[in-house]
Amino acid sequence: MLIAESVRNPVYTDENETHITCLVKWSHLDQEHPFGANAWDTEPHGKQLYEELKAGKYGPVAPYVAS
């Protein structure tokens, strides 16, 4: 499974708070990259990151703002 070394700037991308975008530095990559996390992700690392984000492990998730 992939390991997130750092996660920052989590933001809900929908009003139902089912999807979160953030910047993640994965252990196998040299730089951080945008990542979208949700509960129905087919990959275990995506589901785990979503659960951690929802639980506040990486700080508060910014609210969704309609454009």
Secondary structure, 3 states (H helix, E strand, C coil): CCCEEEEEEEEECCCCCCEEEEEEEECCCCCEEEEEEECCCCCHHHHHHHHHHHCCCCCCCECCCCC
